[in-house]
Amino acid sequence: MKKLLLSIMLLSAIPLAAQASCETVKADISQKIIKNGVPESGFTLDVVPNDQADASGGQVVGHCENDTQKIIYQRTNGAEDDSTPAPAAH
């Protein structure tokens, strides 16, 4: 009986562990972006509800809280934009 009760308790805890904390996911994504050469001052990551993700103006780079929240990436003025050509050397 004790083994059955323990098994039920462990199985019920698995979904809670699978739901990632938004702050943890956001920190992991931030570190990956920084490792790819984007300075920390060059982007923002915002957590928004799913229904506001399209209106945020950024790119969805992750999700959290059992897929009820999206993590939005936006470049800021502190980052070099690859689409802007470098000035010509004289």
Biopython code that builds the backbone (N, CA, C, O; Angstrom):
import numpy as np
from Bio.PDB.StructureBuilder import StructureBuilder

atoms = [
    (1, "MET", "N", (0.824, -1.194, 0.000)),
    (1, "MET", "CA", (0.000, 0.000, 0.000)),
    (1, "MET", "C", (0.870, 1.260, 0.000)),
    (1, "MET", "O", (0.575, 2.230, -0.699)),
    (2, "LYS", "N", (1.947, 1.231, 0.796)),
    (2, "LYS", "CA", (2.821, 2.398, 0.857)),
    (2, "LYS", "C", (3.492, 2.656, -0.489)),
    (2, "LYS", "O", (3.662, 3.806, -0.893)),
    (3, "LYS", "N", (3.874, 1.577, -1.183)),
    (3, "LYS", "CA", (4.506, 1.735, -2.493)),
    (3, "LYS", "C", (3.533, 2.339, -3.496)),
    (3, "LYS", "O", (3.919, 3.175, -4.313)),
    (4, "LEU", "N", (2.284, 1.923, -3.437)),
    (4, "LEU", "CA", (1.270, 2.464, -4.347)),
    (4, "LEU", "C", (1.055, 3.945, -4.086)),
    (4, "LEU", "O", (0.973, 4.740, -5.023)),
    (5, "LEU", "N", (0.965, 4.313, -2.827)),
    (5, "LEU", "CA", (0.765, 5.718, -2.455)),
    (5, "LEU", "C", (1.966, 6.561, -2.890)),
    (5, "LEU", "O", (1.802, 7.669, -3.400)),
    (6, "LEU", "N", (3.162, 6.031, -2.686)),
    (6, "LEU", "CA", (4.372, 6.746, -3.094)),
    (6, "LEU", "C", (4.421, 6.919, -4.612)),
    (6, "LEU", "O", (4.797, 7.983, -5.105)),
    (7, "SER", "N", (4.048, 5.889, -5.340)),
    (7, "SER", "CA", (4.025, 5.971, -6.805)),
    (7, "SER", "C", (3.041, 7.022, -7.286)),
    (7, "SER", "O", (3.343, 7.785, -8.204)),
    (8, "ILE", "N", (1.886, 7.066, -6.686)),
    (8, "ILE", "CA", (0.874, 8.057, -7.068)),
    (8, "ILE", "C", (1.380, 9.462, -6.786)),
    (8, "ILE", "O", (1.188, 10.365, -7.600)),
    (9, "MET", "N", (2.018, 9.654, -5.654)),
    (9, "MET", "CA", (2.538, 10.982, -5.302)),
    (9, "MET", "C", (3.627, 11.411, -6.282)),
    (9, "MET", "O", (3.658, 12.567, -6.702)),
    (10, "LEU", "N", (4.515, 10.496, -6.650)),
    (10, "LEU", "CA", (5.581, 10.835, -7.589)),
    (10, "LEU", "C", (5.031, 11.164, -8.970)),
    (10, "LEU", "O", (5.482, 12.111, -9.613)),
    (11, "LEU", "N", (4.064, 10.389, -9.421)),
    (11, "LEU", "CA", (3.477, 10.641, -10.736)),
    (11, "LEU", "C", (2.711, 11.959, -10.770)),
    (11, "LEU", "O", (2.679, 12.625, -11.805)),
    (12, "SER", "N", (2.104, 12.337, -9.674)),
    (12, "SER", "CA", (1.360, 13.599, -9.658)),
    (12, "SER", "C", (2.301, 14.798, -9.612)),
    (12, "SER", "O", (1.896, 15.902, -9.978)),
    (13, "ALA", "N", (3.549, 14.610, -9.171)),
    (13, "ALA", "CA", (4.507, 15.713, -9.105)),
    (13, "ALA", "C", (5.187, 15.974, -10.438)),
    (13, "ALA", "O", (5.734, 17.059, -10.636)),
    (14, "ILE", "N", (5.173, 15.027, -11.351)),
    (14, "ILE", "CA", (5.854, 15.186, -12.638)),
    (14, "ILE", "C", (5.316, 16.372, -13.432)),
    (14, "ILE", "O", (6.125, 17.149, -13.938)),
    (15, "PRO", "N", (4.003, 16.563, -13.576)),
    (15, "PRO", "CA", (3.539, 17.726, -14.329)),
    (15, "PRO", "C", (3.983, 19.051, -13.722)),
    (15, "PRO", "O", (4.220, 20.010, -14.457)),
    (16, "LEU", "N", (4.099, 19.127, -12.418)),
    (16, "LEU", "CA", (4.555, 20.368, -11.787)),
    (16, "LEU", "C", (6.000, 20.658, -12.151)),
    (16, "LEU", "O", (6.364, 21.813, -12.373)),
    (17, "ALA", "N", (6.822, 19.631, -12.216)),
    (17, "ALA", "CA", (8.224, 19.827, -12.576)),
    (17, "ALA", "C", (8.368, 20.177, -14.047)),
    (17, "ALA", "O", (9.311, 20.870, -14.431)),
    (18, "ALA", "N", (7.441, 19.704, -14.876)),
    (18, "ALA", "CA", (7.523, 19.956, -16.320)),
    (18, "ALA", "C", (7.167, 21.394, -16.670)),
    (18, "ALA", "O", (7.570, 21.889, -17.723)),
    (19, "GLN", "N", (6.428, 22.062, -15.815)),
    (19, "GLN", "CA", (6.044, 23.444, -16.078)),
    (19, "GLN", "C", (7.202, 24.349, -15.680)),
    (19, "GLN", "O", (7.447, 24.576, -14.495)),
    (20, "ALA", "N", (7.895, 24.854, -16.658)),
    (20, "ALA", "CA", (9.085, 25.661, -16.395)),
    (20, "ALA", "C", (8.705, 27.050, -15.907)),
    (20, "ALA", "O", (7.742, 27.652, -16.382)),
    (21, "SER", "N", (9.472, 27.540, -14.961)),
    (21, "SER", "CA", (9.306, 28.898, -14.465)),
    (21, "SER", "C", (9.681, 29.879, -15.564)),
    (21, "SER", "O", (10.681, 29.690, -16.256)),
    (22, "CYS", "N", (8.888, 30.915, -15.723)),
    (22, "CYS", "CA", (9.176, 31.905, -16.770)),
    (22, "CYS", "C", (10.530, 32.574, -16.547)),
    (22, "CYS", "O", (11.259, 32.830, -17.505)),
    (23, "GLU", "N", (10.866, 32.856, -15.308)),
    (23, "GLU", "CA", (12.147, 33.515, -15.044)),
    (23, "GLU", "C", (13.315, 32.600, -15.375)),
    (23, "GLU", "O", (14.345, 33.065, -15.862)),
    (24, "THR", "N", (13.169, 31.310, -15.119)),
    (24, "THR", "CA", (14.230, 30.355, -15.433)),
    (24, "THR", "C", (14.412, 30.239, -16.945)),
    (24, "THR", "O", (15.538, 30.268, -17.443)),
    (25, "VAL", "N", (13.310, 30.110, -17.667)),
    (25, "VAL", "CA", (13.380, 29.993, -19.126)),
    (25, "VAL", "C", (13.937, 31.279, -19.724)),
    (25, "VAL", "O", (14.767, 31.235, -20.632)),
    (26, "LYS", "N", (13.488, 32.408, -19.226)),
    (26, "LYS", "CA", (13.961, 33.707, -19.713)),
    (26, "LYS", "C", (15.470, 33.855, -19.483)),
    (26, "LYS", "O", (16.181, 34.346, -20.360)),
    (27, "ALA", "N", (15.960, 33.439, -18.323)),
    (27, "ALA", "CA", (17.393, 33.521, -18.027)),
    (27, "ALA", "C", (18.195, 32.601, -18.943)),
    (27, "ALA", "O", (19.269, 32.980, -19.411)),
    (28, "ASP", "N", (17.689, 31.407, -19.202)),
    (28, "ASP", "CA", (18.380, 30.479, -20.103)),
    (28, "ASP", "C", (18.465, 31.044, -21.516)),
    (28, "ASP", "O", (19.514, 30.964, -22.156)),
    (29, "ILE", "N", (17.377, 31.608, -22.000)),
    (29, "ILE", "CA", (17.356, 32.196, -23.348)),
    (29, "ILE", "C", (18.301, 33.389, -23.414)),
    (29, "ILE", "O", (19.020, 33.565, -24.398)),
    (30, "SER", "N", (18.297, 34.206, -22.369)),
    (30, "SER", "CA", (19.171, 35.376, -22.323)),
    (30, "SER", "C", (20.637, 34.966, -22.431)),
    (30, "SER", "O", (21.402, 35.589, -23.167)),
    (31, "GLN", "N", (21.028, 33.928, -21.706)),
    (31, "GLN", "CA", (22.412, 33.454, -21.759)),
    (31, "GLN", "C", (22.783, 32.946, -23.144)),
    (31, "GLN", "O", (23.901, 33.172, -23.606)),
    (32, "LYS", "N", (21.864, 32.265, -23.809)),
    (32, "LYS", "CA", (22.130, 31.773, -25.166)),
    (32, "LYS", "C", (22.319, 32.935, -26.138)),
    (32, "LYS", "O", (23.194, 32.887, -27.002)),
    (33, "ILE", "N", (21.508, 33.969, -25.999)),
    (33, "ILE", "CA", (21.625, 35.139, -26.879)),
    (33, "ILE", "C", (22.959, 35.838, -26.658)),
    (33, "ILE", "O", (23.630, 36.222, -27.616)),
    (34, "ILE", "N", (23.342, 36.002, -25.399)),
    (34, "ILE", "CA", (24.618, 36.650, -25.069)),
    (34, "ILE", "C", (25.786, 35.820, -25.598)),
    (34, "ILE", "O", (26.752, 36.376, -26.120)),
    (35, "LYS", "N", (25.707, 34.497, -25.468)),
    (35, "LYS", "CA", (26.769, 33.625, -25.991)),
    (35, "LYS", "C", (26.881, 33.707, -27.508)),
    (35, "LYS", "O", (27.928, 33.384, -28.068)),
    (36, "ASN", "N", (25.811, 34.135, -28.182)),
    (36, "ASN", "CA", (25.845, 34.298, -29.637)),
    (36, "ASN", "C", (26.354, 35.677, -30.051)),
    (36, "ASN", "O", (26.289, 36.034, -31.227)),
    (37, "GLY", "N", (26.857, 36.448, -29.095)),
    (37, "GLY", "CA", (27.507, 37.703, -29.423)),
    (37, "GLY", "C", (26.662, 38.954, -29.302)),
    (37, "GLY", "O", (27.141, 40.041, -29.629)),
    (38, "VAL", "N", (25.435, 38.847, -28.852)),
    (38, "VAL", "CA", (24.597, 40.034, -28.673)),
    (38, "VAL", "C", (24.842, 40.555, -27.263)),
    (38, "VAL", "O", (24.687, 39.808, -26.297)),
    (39, "PRO", "N", (25.225, 41.834, -27.127)),
    (39, "PRO", "CA", (25.471, 42.365, -25.784)),
    (39, "PRO", "C", (24.175, 42.391, -24.962)),
    (39, "PRO", "O", (23.077, 42.509, -25.506)),
    (40, "GLU", "N", (24.330, 42.279, -23.661)),
    (40, "GLU", "CA", (23.160, 42.265, -22.770)),
    (40, "GLU", "C", (22.322, 43.528, -22.924)),
    (40, "GLU", "O", (21.105, 43.492, -22.741)),
    (41, "SER", "N", (22.959, 44.634, -23.256)),
    (41, "SER", "CA", (22.229, 45.889, -23.447)),
    (41, "SER", "C", (21.580, 45.968, -24.830)),
    (41, "SER", "O", (20.888, 46.941, -25.132)),
    (42, "GLY", "N", (21.796, 44.962, -25.665)),
    (42, "GLY", "CA", (21.326, 45.004, -27.043)),
    (42, "GLY", "C", (19.994, 44.334, -27.299)),
    (42, "GLY", "O", (19.552, 44.265, -28.446)),
    (43, "PHE", "N", (19.341, 43.838, -26.257)),
    (43, "PHE", "CA", (18.055, 43.165, -26.465)),
    (43, "PHE", "C", (17.231, 43.179, -25.189)),
    (43, "PHE", "O", (17.746, 43.413, -24.095)),
    (44, "THR", "N", (15.961, 42.928, -25.353)),
    (44, "THR", "CA", (15.073, 42.735, -24.213)),
    (44, "THR", "C", (14.320, 41.428, -24.400)),
    (44, "THR", "O", (14.055, 41.008, -25.526)),
    (45, "LEU", "N", (13.981, 40.798, -23.306)),
    (45, "LEU", "CA", (13.115, 39.636, -23.286)),
    (45, "LEU", "C", (11.942, 39.961, -22.384)),
    (45, "LEU", "O", (12.126, 40.327, -21.223)),
    (46, "ASP", "N", (10.748, 39.830, -22.910)),
    (46, "ASP", "CA", (9.546, 40.127, -22.143)),
    (46, "ASP", "C", (8.638, 38.912, -22.110)),
    (46, "ASP", "O", (8.509, 38.200, -23.106)),
    (47, "VAL", "N", (8.009, 38.673, -20.968)),
    (47, "VAL", "CA", (7.043, 37.593, -20.815)),
    (47, "VAL", "C", (5.653, 38.205, -20.966)),
    (47, "VAL", "O", (5.280, 39.120, -20.232)),
    (48, "VAL", "N", (4.893, 37.685, -21.930)),
    (48, "VAL", "CA", (3.544, 38.202, -22.181)),
    (48, "VAL", "C", (2.563, 37.033, -22.301)),
    (48, "VAL", "O", (2.963, 35.924, -22.657)),
    (49, "PRO", "N", (1.286, 37.276, -22.009)),
    (49, "PRO", "CA", (0.287, 36.222, -22.223)),
    (49, "PRO", "C", (0.206, 35.864, -23.701)),
    (49, "PRO", "O", (0.500, 36.692, -24.563)),
    (50, "ASN", "N", (-0.189, 34.641, -23.986)),
    (50, "ASN", "CA", (-0.266, 34.159, -25.371)),
    (50, "ASN", "C", (-1.039, 35.102, -26.279)),
    (50, "ASN", "O", (-0.621, 35.345, -27.412)),
    (51, "ASP", "N", (-2.155, 35.638, -25.805)),
    (51, "ASP", "CA", (-3.002, 36.462, -26.668)),
    (51, "ASP", "C", (-2.382, 37.825, -26.976)),
    (51, "ASP", "O", (-2.893, 38.542, -27.836)),
    (52, "GLN", "N", (-1.303, 38.199, -26.301)),
    (52, "GLN", "CA", (-0.640, 39.477, -26.565)),
    (52, "GLN", "C", (0.671, 39.313, -27.329)),
    (52, "GLN", "O", (1.337, 40.305, -27.628)),
    (53, "ALA", "N", (1.047, 38.088, -27.644)),
    (53, "ALA", "CA", (2.341, 37.837, -28.286)),
    (53, "ALA", "C", (2.432, 38.478, -29.666)),
    (53, "ALA", "O", (3.472, 39.035, -30.019)),
    (54, "ASP", "N", (1.356, 38.409, -30.455)),
    (54, "ASP", "CA", (1.399, 38.973, -31.808)),
    (54, "ASP", "C", (1.489, 40.490, -31.792)),
    (54, "ASP", "O", (2.087, 41.079, -32.692)),
    (55, "ALA", "N", (0.910, 41.129, -30.793)),
    (55, "ALA", "CA", (0.890, 42.590, -30.720)),
    (55, "ALA", "C", (2.175, 43.157, -30.107)),
    (55, "ALA", "O", (2.337, 44.376, -30.047)),
    (56, "SER", "N", (3.073, 42.309, -29.660)),
    (56, "SER", "CA", (4.260, 42.782, -28.949)),
    (56, "SER", "C", (5.303, 43.411, -29.867)),
    (56, "SER", "O", (6.119, 44.214, -29.415)),
    (57, "GLY", "N", (5.286, 43.058, -31.147)),
    (57, "GLY", "CA", (6.245, 43.626, -32.084)),
    (57, "GLY", "C", (7.590, 42.942, -32.068)),
    (57, "GLY", "O", (8.519, 43.411, -32.726)),
    (58, "GLY", "N", (7.728, 41.855, -31.343)),
    (58, "GLY", "CA", (8.995, 41.141, -31.288)),
    (58, "GLY", "C", (8.850, 39.723, -31.807)),
    (58, "GLY", "O", (7.832, 39.360, -32.396)),
    (59, "GLN", "N", (9.869, 38.941, -31.582)),
    (59, "GLN", "CA", (9.903, 37.561, -32.041)),
    (59, "GLN", "C", (9.721, 36.631, -30.839)),
    (59, "GLN", "O", (10.385, 36.793, -29.816)),
    (60, "VAL", "N", (8.823, 35.665, -30.971)),
    (60, "VAL", "CA", (8.616, 34.686, -29.908)),
    (60, "VAL", "C", (9.815, 33.735, -29.902)),
    (60, "VAL", "O", (10.109, 33.086, -30.906)),
    (61, "VAL", "N", (10.503, 33.660, -28.759)),
    (61, "VAL", "CA", (11.687, 32.812, -28.654)),
    (61, "VAL", "C", (11.529, 31.720, -27.597)),
    (61, "VAL", "O", (12.438, 30.914, -27.398)),
    (62, "GLY", "N", (10.384, 31.689, -26.919)),
    (62, "GLY", "CA", (10.169, 30.667, -25.908)),
    (62, "GLY", "C", (8.782, 30.756, -25.327)),
    (62, "GLY", "O", (8.021, 31.677, -25.621)),
    (63, "HIS", "N", (8.464, 29.782, -24.496)),
    (63, "HIS", "CA", (7.184, 29.780, -23.799)),
    (63, "HIS", "C", (7.387, 29.184, -22.417)),
    (63, "HIS", "O", (8.377, 28.497, -22.166)),
    (64, "CYS", "N", (6.441, 29.452, -21.519)),
    (64, "CYS", "CA", (6.560, 28.970, -20.147)),
    (64, "CYS", "C", (5.172, 28.881, -19.525)),
    (64, "CYS", "O", (4.159, 29.158, -20.168)),
    (65, "GLU", "N", (5.158, 28.486, -18.255)),
    (65, "GLU", "CA", (3.916, 28.325, -17.501)),
    (65, "GLU", "C", (2.896, 27.493, -18.266)),
    (65, "GLU", "O", (1.764, 27.911, -18.509)),
    (66, "ASN", "N", (3.349, 26.288, -18.637)),
    (66, "ASN", "CA", (2.484, 25.339, -19.343)),
    (66, "ASN", "C", (1.940, 25.930, -20.639)),
    (66, "ASN", "O", (0.785, 25.710, -21.003)),
    (67, "ASP", "N", (2.793, 26.682, -21.326)),
    (67, "ASP", "CA", (2.479, 27.297, -22.621)),
    (67, "ASP", "C", (1.361, 28.332, -22.551)),
    (67, "ASP", "O", (0.636, 28.527, -23.527)),
    (68, "THR", "N", (1.216, 28.995, -21.411)),
    (68, "THR", "CA", (0.236, 30.085, -21.306)),
    (68, "THR", "C", (0.896, 31.448, -21.486)),
    (68, "THR", "O", (0.210, 32.452, -21.681)),
    (69, "GLN", "N", (2.222, 31.486, -21.422)),
    (69, "GLN", "CA", (2.977, 32.729, -21.579)),
    (69, "GLN", "C", (3.999, 32.542, -22.687)),
    (69, "GLN", "O", (4.500, 31.436, -22.893)),
    (70, "LYS", "N", (4.313, 33.621, -23.403)),
    (70, "LYS", "CA", (5.343, 33.600, -24.443)),
    (70, "LYS", "C", (6.476, 34.533, -24.024)),
    (70, "LYS", "O", (6.256, 35.530, -23.335)),
    (71, "ILE", "N", (7.679, 34.197, -24.447)),
    (71, "ILE", "CA", (8.841, 35.048, -24.200)),
    (71, "ILE", "C", (9.193, 35.712, -25.516)),
    (71, "ILE", "O", (9.451, 35.045, -26.518)),
    (72, "ILE", "N", (9.201, 37.042, -25.498)),
    (72, "ILE", "CA", (9.376, 37.856, -26.703)),
    (72, "ILE", "C", (10.752, 38.514, -26.700)),
    (72, "ILE", "O", (11.156, 39.136, -25.718)),
    (73, "TYR", "N", (11.461, 38.366, -27.813)),
    (73, "TYR", "CA", (12.787, 38.958, -28.008)),
    (73, "TYR", "C", (12.665, 40.194, -28.878)),
    (73, "TYR", "O", (12.015, 40.167, -29.923)),
    (74, "GLN", "N", (13.296, 41.286, -28.439)),
    (74, "GLN", "CA", (13.363, 42.500, -29.252)),
    (74, "GLN", "C", (14.771, 43.064, -29.148)),
    (74, "GLN", "O", (15.344, 43.136, -28.061)),
    (75, "ARG", "N", (15.322, 43.464, -30.290)),
    (75, "ARG", "CA", (16.630, 44.132, -30.283)),
    (75, "ARG", "C", (16.429, 45.579, -29.886)),
    (75, "ARG", "O", (15.386, 46.172, -30.160)),
    (76, "THR", "N", (17.434, 46.140, -29.241)),
    (76, "THR", "CA", (17.379, 47.536, -28.829)),
    (76, "THR", "C", (18.497, 48.305, -29.510)),
    (76, "THR", "O", (19.293, 47.723, -30.247)),
    (77, "ASN", "N", (18.562, 49.598, -29.272)),
    (77, "ASN", "CA", (19.570, 50.448, -29.905)),
    (77, "ASN", "C", (20.985, 50.078, -29.493)),
    (77, "ASN", "O", (21.937, 50.465, -30.171)),
    (78, "GLY", "N", (21.149, 49.348, -28.415)),
    (78, "GLY", "CA", (22.471, 48.960, -27.951)),
    (78, "GLY", "C", (23.093, 47.851, -28.777)),
    (78, "GLY", "O", (24.265, 47.525, -28.585)),
    (79, "ALA", "N", (22.330, 47.259, -29.697)),
    (79, "ALA", "CA", (22.844, 46.132, -30.489)),
    (79, "ALA", "C", (23.163, 46.577, -31.902)),
    (79, "ALA", "O", (22.536, 47.484, -32.449)),
    (80, "GLU", "N", (24.149, 45.920, -32.475)),
    (80, "GLU", "CA", (24.452, 46.167, -33.876)),
    (80, "GLU", "C", (23.435, 45.423, -34.709)),
    (80, "GLU", "O", (23.174, 44.245, -34.465)),
    (81, "ASP", "N", (22.855, 46.095, -35.689)),
    (81, "ASP", "CA", (21.838, 45.492, -36.541)),
    (81, "ASP", "C", (22.507, 44.973, -37.806)),
    (81, "ASP", "O", (23.108, 45.744, -38.555)),
    (82, "ASP", "N", (22.404, 43.664, -38.048)),
    (82, "ASP", "CA", (23.057, 43.056, -39.214)),
    (82, "ASP", "C", (22.474, 43.542, -40.528)),
    (82, "ASP", "O", (23.131, 43.420, -41.562)),
    (83, "SER", "N", (21.264, 44.087, -40.527)),
    (83, "SER", "CA", (20.649, 44.519, -41.779)),
    (83, "SER", "C", (21.142, 45.905, -42.217)),
    (83, "SER", "O", (20.897, 46.313, -43.352)),
    (84, "THR", "N", (21.819, 46.618, -41.345)),
    (84, "THR", "CA", (22.342, 47.933, -41.692)),
    (84, "THR", "C", (23.771, 47.784, -42.159)),
    (84, "THR", "O", (24.611, 47.277, -41.416)),
    (85, "PRO", "N", (24.071, 48.221, -43.393)),
    (85, "PRO", "CA", (25.444, 48.079, -43.894)),
    (85, "PRO", "C", (26.415, 48.939, -43.099)),
    (85, "PRO", "O", (26.072, 50.022, -42.626)),
    (86, "ALA", "N", (27.637, 48.430, -42.965)),
    (86, "ALA", "CA", (28.676, 49.185, -42.272)),
    (86, "ALA", "C", (29.087, 50.372, -43.133)),
    (86, "ALA", "O", (29.047, 50.291, -44.361)),
    (87, "PRO", "N", (29.483, 51.477, -42.499)),
    (87, "PRO", "CA", (29.936, 52.632, -43.283)),
    (87, "PRO", "C", (31.193, 52.285, -44.097)),
    (87, "PRO", "O", (32.054, 51.528, -43.651)),
    (88, "ALA", "N", (31.265, 52.848, -45.268)),
    (88, "ALA", "CA", (32.407, 52.576, -46.154)),
    (88, "ALA", "C", (33.648, 53.256, -45.609)),
    (88, "ALA", "O", (33.596, 54.391, -45.134)),
    (89, "ALA", "N", (34.766, 52.546, -45.685)),
    (89, "ALA", "CA", (36.050, 53.109, -45.226)),
    (89, "ALA", "C", (36.597, 54.026, -46.322)),
    (89, "ALA", "O", (36.526, 53.700, -47.506)),
    (90, "HIS", "N", (37.137, 55.160, -45.922)),
    (90, "HIS", "CA", (37.684, 56.126, -46.886)),
    (90, "HIS", "C", (39.172, 56.107, -46.869)),
    (90, "HIS", "O", (39.808, 56.852, -47.614)),
]
sb = StructureBuilder()
sb.init_structure("model")
sb.init_model(0)
sb.init_chain("A")
sb.init_seg("    ")
for serial, (resi, resn, name, xyz) in enumerate(atoms, 1):
    if name == "N":
        sb.init_residue(resn, " ", resi, " ")
    sb.init_atom(name, np.array(xyz, "f"), 0.0, 1.0, " ", f" {name:<3s}", serial, name[0])
structure = sb.get_structure()
